[in-house]
Amino acid sequence: MKAFLITIITVLVLLFGSVLLLQNVNLNRLGTHQYYVQVGKGVKMEDKADNGMTYVYYQYTLDGFDKDGKEKNVIFTANKELRKDAYLRVYLKGGKASSYQEVQEQELPEPAKRELEGH
């Protein structure tokens, strides 16, 4: 009976831990390279879904810099027009953007900040 109770508790703890992990970890950011960009003008794009509905998104092509200040051309899309001059951390996996998030200027690594200010 004691072994059965320990097994049930272990399974419940593992399930609870898995749920917390999935809720709090963005899997699109695992194993990515991070680049910092300053939002410029996006290109408004339109496309049709399989059901015939038209949807709008914005494509951005920006100069990005990693934490060491190394430059890379970063291309990504957003489902809305992003705030001009905002700073973003873009997560690249295999050369493609998998996710992004806005960051404050004070959160930028110093080498990336210097490069972004020079552009």
C-alpha positions as CSV (number, residue, x, y, z in Angstrom):
1,M,0.0,0.0,0.0
2,K,2.8,2.4,0.9
3,A,4.6,1.8,-2.5
4,F,1.3,2.4,-4.3
5,L,0.8,5.7,-2.6
6,I,4.4,6.8,-3.4
7,T,3.8,5.9,-7.0
8,I,0.6,7.9,-7.2
9,I,2.2,10.9,-5.6
10,T,5.2,10.7,-7.9
11,V,2.9,10.5,-11.0
12,L,0.9,13.5,-9.8
13,V,4.0,15.6,-9.1
14,L,5.3,14.8,-12.6
15,L,2.0,15.7,-14.2
16,F,1.8,18.9,-12.3
17,G,5.4,19.8,-13.1
18,S,4.8,19.1,-16.8
19,V,1.7,21.4,-16.9
20,L,3.7,24.2,-15.2
21,L,6.5,23.7,-17.7
22,L,4.2,23.9,-20.7
23,Q,2.4,27.0,-19.4
24,N,5.6,28.9,-18.5
25,V,8.1,28.0,-21.2
26,N,7.8,29.2,-24.8
27,L,9.0,26.1,-26.7
28,N,9.6,28.4,-29.8
29,R,12.5,30.0,-27.9
30,L,14.4,26.8,-27.0
31,G,17.6,26.3,-28.9
32,T,17.4,29.7,-30.6
33,H,19.9,32.5,-31.2
34,Q,18.8,35.9,-30.0
35,Y,19.1,39.1,-32.0
36,Y,18.1,42.6,-31.0
37,V,16.4,44.9,-33.5
38,Q,14.8,48.4,-33.5
39,V,11.5,48.3,-35.3
40,G,11.3,50.3,-38.6
41,K,8.7,50.3,-41.3
42,G,7.0,47.1,-42.0
43,V,5.5,46.0,-45.3
44,K,1.8,45.3,-45.2
45,M,1.1,41.9,-46.7
46,E,-2.2,40.2,-47.6
47,D,-2.9,36.5,-48.1
48,K,-5.8,34.2,-48.3
49,A,-6.5,31.3,-45.9
50,D,-7.8,27.9,-47.1
51,N,-11.3,29.0,-46.3
52,G,-11.0,32.0,-48.7
53,M,-10.8,34.7,-45.9
54,T,-8.2,37.4,-46.5
55,Y,-5.8,38.2,-43.6
56,V,-3.3,40.9,-43.2
57,Y,0.2,40.7,-41.6
58,Y,3.3,42.8,-41.6
59,Q,6.8,41.7,-42.7
60,Y,9.9,43.3,-41.2
61,T,13.4,43.2,-42.6
62,L,15.8,44.7,-40.1
63,D,19.4,44.8,-39.1
64,G,19.8,42.7,-35.9
65,F,22.7,42.4,-33.5
66,D,23.5,39.6,-31.1
67,K,24.8,40.1,-27.5
68,D,28.3,40.5,-28.9
69,G,27.3,43.1,-31.5
70,K,27.6,40.8,-34.5
71,E,25.2,41.8,-37.3
72,K,22.6,39.7,-39.1
73,N,19.8,40.5,-41.4
74,V,16.6,39.5,-39.6
75,I,13.3,38.9,-41.4
76,F,10.1,38.2,-39.4
77,T,6.4,38.7,-39.6
78,A,3.8,40.1,-37.1
79,N,0.0,39.9,-37.2
80,K,-0.2,43.6,-36.4
81,E,1.9,46.7,-37.2
82,L,4.6,47.0,-34.5
83,R,5.4,50.2,-32.6
84,K,8.0,52.2,-34.6
85,D,11.4,52.5,-32.8
86,A,10.5,49.8,-30.2
87,Y,13.3,47.4,-29.3
88,L,12.7,43.7,-29.9
89,R,14.5,40.5,-29.0
90,V,14.0,38.2,-32.0
91,Y,14.6,34.5,-31.5
92,L,16.1,32.8,-34.6
93,K,16.1,29.1,-35.2
94,G,17.7,27.8,-38.3
95,G,17.9,31.3,-39.7
96,K,14.1,31.8,-39.3
97,A,12.3,33.9,-36.6
98,S,10.4,31.7,-34.3
99,S,9.4,34.3,-31.8
100,Y,10.0,37.9,-30.6
101,Q,9.3,40.1,-27.6
102,E,9.6,43.7,-26.9
103,V,12.4,44.8,-24.6
104,Q,13.3,48.1,-22.9
105,E,16.4,50.0,-24.0
106,Q,18.1,49.3,-20.6
107,E,17.7,45.5,-21.3
108,L,19.8,45.6,-24.4
109,P,23.3,44.1,-24.2
110,E,25.8,47.0,-24.4
111,P,27.4,45.9,-27.8
112,A,24.0,45.5,-29.4
113,K,22.8,48.8,-28.0
114,R,25.9,50.6,-29.5
115,E,25.3,49.1,-32.9
116,L,21.6,49.9,-32.9
117,E,22.3,53.5,-32.0
118,G,24.8,53.7,-34.8
119,H,22.1,52.7,-37.4
